[in-house]
């Protein structure tokens, strides 16, 4: 028994010694990691580098960022201020909040900073994209994409967008069970990108399979750039290869079947752009271009669509005001959406609808910010931003801390009404689509899609939350409900709409 007790104490001592050694090793390695990045400061600049933590060796604070969501940024901003350092996705990073700080970054494109997505994102999107291009190549590609999302192009897309939304809402309303709005919104925006922007005639079954592959691609587009078996990055690479194989097949079929089209889609315009400059795009350039078009129309628009539906559920008075505006413009008449009433100019005249979409994008901006690489050391808030580091300007936090907005946590579309000036007191207080020469090229398409969706929801659907409470929201990689948003949709025929109209009138009279 004595020897057994001695052996037990010896084993316990060994375990304690191992734990202490591991703890000391981690502490020392973390300290060396911090010193390694502190040594990269620009010695010619007397300003200190921003406060903050670089996390653990190699992984930095990436896992903290993924797990903590919005708390990651807010807690560190509270502790370190509007400019702080961290280490995310394999790169040293300075995160920046505040209109003036953001303005300096966005207006410093090509001089102070240059666009650079995380390595995993760059590799998965491909080299022939607007997002990854710089200089003259970027300017040329922007011109092409400006044509793709011009007023004339959007006018031709609108009837197709409306049809895709109507078909989707009919399917939602015919489902006896509640639907997961976020998942369905992803399918909706993916279908819109494939059918409307690219003009692909892919069978529904194949389209569903392609959607699942694309989801795998998107889940790993912001993964750690570690190319190991079973890593997220490797899964993203495999998904990209499968996607490009399917896209090549669809592109070749499209090139062979150009007859019978009643409008030019985005891919047509992309193909024509190469011919106009005497250099036809290669198949790889076309595949990268189509993948970027899907990327531009998919995740952020699905996020904003989900946020729109959630806010209409939370604020029935907003939905009532939307219906009232539609009736005043002759779009909604006798409980029905008037055929042919949805024209681009008509939608642009719906001022309250525009306010609703702006407020959704202010309070629930789909992405948290944008990445840049520092070309030369410069100053922000009394700190040096070292050359070679990455900098990320924070959109959502700038909205949340902008002094021009009153009651920032309140959903209030009227803050953007003509009689108020909350969105006019500073260009960089409100920037859901970024700014400068890197402003999101698909912003007009996104806003058009959201407006068309809101009109269809207000005109043809009745919907209600299928759970007792609204779900918790997470911000990574885009804003979305943690467990989805469960909603029951009901079709709305003419009689139901008339009853709803009378009910709204009664409710309005009691206010």
C-alpha positions in Angstrom: 0.0 0.0 0.0 2.9 2.4 0.9 4.5 1.8 -2.5 1.2 2.2 -4.3 0.7 5.6 -2.6 4.2 6.6 -3.5 3.6 5.6 -7.1 0.4 7.6 -7.2 2.1 10.7 -5.7 5.0 10.3 -8.2 2.5 10.1 -11.2 0.6 13.1 -9.9 3.8 15.1 -9.5 4.8 14.2 -13.1 1.5 15.3 -14.4 1.7 18.6 -12.5 5.3 19.1 -13.8 4.1 18.5 -17.4 1.2 21.0 -17.0 3.5 23.6 -15.6 6.0 23.0 -18.4 3.3 23.3 -21.1 1.9 26.4 -19.5 5.4 28.0 -19.3 6.1 27.0 -22.9 2.8 28.5 -24.1 3.4 31.7 -22.1 7.0 32.1 -23.5 5.9 31.3 -27.1 3.1 33.8 -26.9 5.4 36.5 -25.6 7.9 35.8 -28.4 5.0 35.9 -30.8 4.0 39.4 -29.5 7.7 40.5 -29.7 8.0 39.2 -33.3 5.3 41.5 -34.5 6.3 44.5 -32.3 9.7 44.3 -34.1 8.0 45.0 -37.5 7.1 48.6 -36.5 8.5 51.3 -38.8 11.7 52.5 -37.0 11.7 55.7 -39.0 8.3 56.6 -37.4 8.3 57.7 -33.8 4.6 56.8 -33.3 3.8 53.6 -31.5 1.9 50.7 -33.2 -1.7 50.4 -32.0 -2.5 48.6 -28.8 -4.0 45.1 -28.8 -3.1 41.4 -28.8 -1.7 39.2 -31.5 -3.2 36.1 -29.9 -1.4 32.8 -30.1 1.4 31.7 -32.5 0.3 31.1 -36.1 -3.5 31.2 -35.4 -3.5 34.6 -33.8 -7.0 35.5 -32.6 -8.8 33.8 -35.5 -10.7 31.4 -33.3 -11.6 34.2 -30.9 -13.0 36.1 -33.8 -15.0 33.1 -35.2 -16.4 32.2 -31.8 -17.1 35.6 -30.3 -18.8 37.2 -33.3 -19.7 40.9 -32.7 -18.3 40.7 -29.1 -14.8 40.3 -30.5 -14.8 43.7 -32.1 -16.8 45.6 -29.5 -14.8 44.2 -26.5 -11.5 45.1 -28.0 -12.7 48.5 -29.2 -13.8 49.3 -25.7 -10.5 48.2 -24.3 -8.1 49.6 -26.9 -10.0 52.3 -28.8 -11.1 52.8 -32.4 -7.7 51.6 -33.8 -6.3 48.3 -32.4 -4.0 45.5 -33.6 -4.8 41.8 -33.8 -3.8 38.8 -36.0 -6.5 37.1 -38.1 -6.5 34.5 -40.9 -2.7 34.3 -41.0 -2.0 38.1 -41.2 -1.1 40.9 -38.7 -4.1 43.3 -38.8 -5.1 46.7 -37.6 -8.9 47.1 -37.2 -10.2 50.6 -37.7 -13.5 52.2 -36.7 -14.8 55.8 -37.2 -15.8 57.9 -40.2 -12.6 60.0 -40.4 -10.3 57.0 -39.9 -12.3 55.0 -42.5 -12.2 58.0 -44.9 -8.4 58.1 -44.8 -8.2 54.5 -45.7 -10.8 54.5 -48.5 -9.5 57.7 -50.1 -5.9 56.4 -49.7 -6.4 53.6 -52.2 -3.3 53.2 -54.5 -1.2 55.6 -52.3 -1.5 54.6 -48.7 -3.2 51.2 -49.1 -4.0 48.6 -51.7 -6.8 46.1 -51.6 -5.9 42.7 -50.5 -8.3 40.0 -49.3 -7.1 37.3 -46.9 -5.0 34.7 -48.7 -7.6 32.0 -48.6 -10.2 34.3 -50.2 -7.8 35.4 -52.9 -6.9 31.9 -53.8 -10.5 30.6 -53.8 -12.0 33.6 -55.8 -9.3 33.3 -58.4 -6.8 35.7 -60.0 -9.0 37.0 -62.8 -11.5 38.8 -60.6 -12.2 42.5 -59.9 -11.6 41.9 -56.2 -8.0 40.6 -56.8 -7.0 43.1 -59.5 -5.1 46.4 -59.1 -4.0 49.3 -61.2 -5.1 49.6 -64.9 -6.4 46.0 -64.8 -8.7 46.9 -62.0 -9.9 50.1 -63.7 -10.7 48.2 -66.9 -12.6 45.5 -65.0 -14.6 48.1 -63.1 -15.7 49.6 -66.3 -16.9 46.3 -67.5 -18.8 45.6 -64.2 -20.2 49.1 -64.3 -21.8 48.3 -67.6 -23.1 45.0 -66.1 -24.8 46.8 -63.3 -25.8 50.0 -65.2 -29.4 51.4 -65.2 -30.1 49.8 -68.6 -28.8 46.4 -67.5 -30.8 46.5 -64.3 -33.9 47.4 -66.2 -33.5 44.3 -68.3 -32.8 42.1 -65.2 -35.9 43.4 -63.3 -38.6 41.3 -64.9 -36.5 38.2 -64.5 -35.7 39.0 -60.8 -39.4 39.5 -60.2 -40.3 36.1 -61.7 -37.6 34.4 -59.6 -39.0 36.1 -56.4 -42.6 35.3 -57.2 -41.9 31.6 -57.9 -40.0 31.4 -54.6 -42.8 33.1 -52.5 -45.3 30.8 -54.1 -43.2 27.8 -53.1 -42.8 29.2 -49.6 -46.6 29.8 -49.2 -47.5 26.3 -50.5 -45.2 24.7 -47.9 -47.4 23.5 -45.0 -44.4 23.7 -42.7 -42.4 26.8 -41.6 -39.4 27.5 -43.7 -35.8 28.4 -42.7 -35.7 31.9 -44.2 -31.9 32.3 -44.2 -31.3 28.9 -45.9 -34.1 29.6 -48.4 -32.8 33.2 -49.0 -29.4 31.7 -49.9 -31.1 29.4 -52.5 -33.1 32.4 -53.8 -30.1 34.6 -54.4 -28.1 31.7 -55.8 -31.0 31.0 -58.2 -31.2 34.7 -59.2 -27.4 34.7 -59.9 -27.6 31.6 -62.1 -30.8 32.3 -63.9 -30.8 36.1 -64.2 -27.2 37.2 -64.2 -25.6 34.3 -65.9 -28.6 33.1 -68.0 -27.8 29.4 -67.4 -30.5 26.9 -68.2 -29.5 24.4 -65.6 -32.2 21.8 -64.5 -33.6 22.3 -61.0 -32.1 19.1 -59.7 -28.6 19.9 -61.0 -29.1 23.5 -59.7 -29.8 22.2 -56.2 -26.6 20.1 -56.3 -24.6 23.0 -57.5 -26.0 25.1 -54.7 -24.8 22.6 -52.1 -21.3 22.7 -53.6 -21.3 26.5 -53.6 -22.3 26.5 -49.9 -19.3 24.4 -49.2 -17.2 26.9 -51.1 -18.6 29.9 -49.2 -18.2 28.2 -45.8 -14.5 28.1 -46.4 -13.8 31.2 -48.4 -12.5 32.9 -45.1 -10.8 29.9 -43.7 -7.2 29.8 -42.4 -4.9 29.4 -45.4 -3.6 26.0 -44.2 -3.5 23.5 -47.1 -3.8 20.2 -45.1 -6.1 17.2 -45.6 -9.5 17.9 -44.1 -8.7 21.6 -43.5 -11.4 24.2 -44.4 -9.1 25.7 -47.0 -8.7 22.3 -48.8 -12.5 21.8 -48.7 -12.8 25.2 -50.3 -10.3 24.3 -53.0 -12.2 21.0 -53.8 -15.5 22.9 -53.9 -14.0 25.5 -56.3 -12.8 22.8 -58.6 -16.2 21.2 -58.8 -17.9 24.6 -59.3 -15.6 25.5 -62.1 -16.2 22.2 -63.8 -19.9 22.7 -63.8 -19.6 26.4 -64.8 -17.4 25.5 -67.8 -20.1 23.1 -69.0 -22.8 25.7 -68.6 -20.7 28.4 -70.3 -20.0 26.2 -73.3 -23.7 25.3 -73.6 -24.6 29.0 -73.4 -22.1 29.9 -76.1 -23.6 27.3 -78.4 -27.2 28.4 -77.8 -27.5 32.1 -78.3 -30.8 32.1 -80.1 -34.2 33.0 -78.6 -32.9 35.3 -75.8 -35.1 38.3 -75.0 -32.4 40.2 -73.0 -28.7 40.4 -72.5 -27.6 39.0 -69.1 -24.4 39.9 -67.2 -22.4 37.0 -68.7 -23.3 38.2 -72.2 -22.0 41.7 -71.3 -18.9 40.2 -69.9 -18.2 38.2 -73.0 -18.9 41.2 -75.2 -16.5 43.3 -73.3 -13.6 41.1 -74.3 -14.6 41.3 -78.0 -14.9 45.1 -77.8 -11.3 45.4 -76.8 -10.1 42.9 -79.4 -9.3 40.2 -76.9 -11.8 37.4 -76.2 -11.8 36.2 -72.7 -10.3 32.8 -72.1 -12.4 30.0 -70.5 -10.5 30.4 -67.2 -11.3 34.2 -67.2 -14.9 33.5 -67.9 -15.1 30.9 -65.1 -13.5 33.3 -62.6 -15.9 36.0 -63.8 -19.0 33.9 -63.4 -17.8 32.7 -59.9 -17.3 36.4 -58.9 -20.8 37.3 -60.2 -22.3 34.6 -58.1 -20.2 35.7 -55.1 -21.3 39.4 -55.6 -25.0 38.4 -55.7 -25.2 35.6 -53.2 -24.2 35.8 -49.5 -24.6 39.5 -48.7 -27.9 39.7 -50.5 -29.2 36.6 -48.8 -28.1 38.1 -45.4 -29.9 41.4 -46.1 -33.0 39.6 -47.4 -33.2 37.7 -44.2 -32.7 40.8 -42.1 -35.4 42.6 -44.1 -38.0 39.8 -43.5 -37.1 39.7 -39.8 -37.6 43.5 -39.4 -40.9 43.4 -41.2 -42.0 40.7 -38.8 -40.8 42.7 -35.8 -42.4 46.0 -37.1 -45.8 45.4 -38.6 -46.3 49.2 -38.8 -43.4 49.4 -41.2 -45.1 46.8 -43.4 -48.4 48.7 -43.3 -46.6 51.9 -44.4 -45.0 50.1 -47.3 -48.4 48.8 -48.4 -49.8 52.3 -48.1 -47.0 53.7 -50.3 -47.6 51.0 -52.9 -51.3 51.8 -53.1 -50.6 55.6 -53.4 -48.3 54.9 -56.4 -50.8 52.6 -58.1 -48.6 49.5 -57.7 -51.1 47.8 -55.3 -54.7 48.1 -56.3 -57.8 46.3 -55.0 -55.6 43.9 -53.1 -53.5 42.9 -56.2 -50.1 43.8 -57.5 -50.8 45.6 -60.8 -49.4 43.8 -63.8 -46.5 45.6 -65.4 -46.3 48.2 -62.6 -42.8 47.3 -61.5 -40.6 49.5 -63.6 -37.2 50.7 -62.5 -38.2 54.4 -62.3 -41.4 53.5 -60.4 -39.4 51.6 -57.8 -37.0 54.5 -57.5 -39.9 56.8 -56.7 -40.8 54.8 -53.6 -39.2 56.9 -51.0 -40.3 55.1 -47.9 -39.3 51.8 -49.3 -35.8 53.3 -50.0 -35.7 54.4 -46.3 -36.6 50.8 -45.1 -33.8 49.3 -47.2 -31.3 51.9 -46.0 -32.2 51.2 -42.4 -31.9 47.4 -42.9 -28.4 47.9 -44.3 -27.4 50.4 -41.6 -28.5 48.2 -38.7 -27.7 44.8 -40.3 -24.8 45.5 -42.7 -24.1 42.0 -44.1 -20.3 42.3 -43.9 -18.2 43.8 -41.1 -15.7 45.6 -43.3 -13.0 45.5 -46.0 -9.3 44.5 -46.1 -6.4 46.6 -47.3 -2.6 46.1 -47.4 -0.5 49.1 -46.2 1.8 50.4 -48.9 3.5 53.0 -46.7 3.4 53.7 -43.0 0.8 56.3 -42.1 -0.8 57.7 -38.9 -4.3 57.0 -37.5 -5.4 58.3 -34.1 -1.8 58.9 -33.0 -0.6 55.4 -34.0 1.6 54.2 -36.8 0.0 51.7 -39.3 3.2 49.8 -40.4 4.0 49.2 -44.0 3.2 45.6 -45.0 0.5 45.0 -42.4 -3.2 44.5 -43.2 -5.8 47.0 -42.2 -9.5 46.4 -42.0 -12.0 49.3 -41.9 -15.1 48.4 -39.9 -18.4 49.2 -41.5 -20.8 47.9 -38.9 -19.0 49.4 -36.0 -18.7 52.7 -37.7 -22.5 52.7 -38.1 -22.9 51.7 -34.5 -20.7 54.5 -33.2 -21.5 57.3 -35.7 -22.7 60.4 -33.7 -25.0 61.4 -36.5 -27.4 58.5 -35.8 -29.8 58.8 -32.9 -30.8 55.7 -31.0 -28.5 53.5 -33.1 -30.0 50.3 -31.9 -33.5 51.2 -32.9 -35.0 50.2 -36.3 -36.2 53.5 -37.6 -36.6 53.9 -41.4 -37.8 57.5 -41.0 -34.3 58.5 -39.9 -33.6 58.6 -43.7 -36.7 60.6 -44.6 -36.4 63.9 -46.3 -37.2 65.9 -43.2 -34.3 64.4 -41.3 -30.6 64.8 -41.9 -29.0 61.8 -40.2 -27.5 60.4 -43.4 -26.4 63.8 -44.7 -24.0 64.8 -41.9 -20.9 63.0 -43.1 -20.1 60.8 -46.2 -18.4 58.1 -44.3 -20.8 57.6 -41.4 -23.0 55.4 -43.6 -21.2 53.0 -45.9 -22.9 49.6 -46.2 -21.2 49.1 -49.6 -17.8 50.5 -48.7 -16.5 53.6 -50.5 -13.9 55.1 -52.8 -12.7 53.3 -55.9 -13.5 50.0 -54.3 -17.2 50.7 -53.7 -19.2 47.5 -54.1 -20.0 47.2 -57.8 -23.1 45.2 -57.2 -24.7 47.6 -54.8 -27.4 48.8 -57.2 -28.4 45.2 -58.0 -28.5 44.3 -54.3 -30.8 47.3 -53.5 -33.0 46.5 -56.5 -33.4 42.9 -55.4 -34.2 43.9 -51.8 -36.8 46.4 -53.0 -38.4 43.9 -55.4 -38.5 41.4 -52.6 -40.1 43.9 -50.2 -42.7 44.8 -52.8 -43.7 41.2 -53.4 -43.8 40.5 -49.6 -46.0 43.5 -49.0 -48.3 42.7 -51.9 -48.7 39.0 -52.1 -47.7 37.4 -48.8 -48.8 37.1 -45.2 -46.2 35.7 -42.9 -45.6 35.1 -39.2 -42.8 34.0 -36.9 -43.0 30.2 -36.3 -41.0 30.3 -33.0 -41.7 31.9 -29.7 -38.8 34.3 -29.9 -36.5 35.7 -32.6 -33.2 33.9 -33.0 -29.8 35.2 -31.9 -27.8 36.9 -34.6 -24.2 36.1 -35.5 -21.9 38.3 -37.7 -19.4 35.8 -39.1 -18.9 35.4 -42.1 -22.0 37.5 -42.8 -24.9 38.6 -40.6 -27.4 35.8 -40.1 -29.6 34.0 -37.5 -27.6 31.4 -35.6 -30.3 28.7 -36.0 -32.1 30.1 -39.0 -35.2 32.2 -39.0 -38.3 30.0 -39.0 -41.3 31.6 -40.7 -44.7 30.4 -41.9 -45.8 31.9 -45.2 -49.4 32.1 -46.4 -50.5 32.9 -49.9 -52.6 36.1 -50.1 -55.5 36.1 -52.6 -57.5 39.2 -53.4 -60.2 38.7 -50.7 -57.5 38.2 -48.0 -55.7 41.4 -49.2 -58.9 43.4 -49.0 -59.6 42.2 -45.5 -56.0 43.0 -44.6 -56.4 46.5 -46.0 -59.5 47.2 -43.9 -57.7 45.9 -40.8 -54.7 48.2 -41.4 -57.1 51.1 -41.8 -58.8 50.3 -38.5 -55.4 49.9 -36.8 -54.2 53.2 -38.2 -57.4 55.0 -37.0 -56.6 53.9 -33.4 -53.1 55.3 -33.3 
